[in-house]
Amino acid sequence: MPPLKTSAAARQGDLFAATDDLPEGFHYQPELITPDEEAALASQLATLPFQAFD
């Protein structure tokens, strides 16, 4: 079976692309923290007493 052809409009865009609709004063900066910093932050967040809410 031959592959299906799709138009450019039908292709999915970048789901996590930076957008221009940020609040005033905010600026998106990719890779702001390193993977090691991210892991350390996630470890610290895991120790916080989060609770479910309605």
Helices and strands as residue ranges (DSSP letters): G 8-10, H 35-46
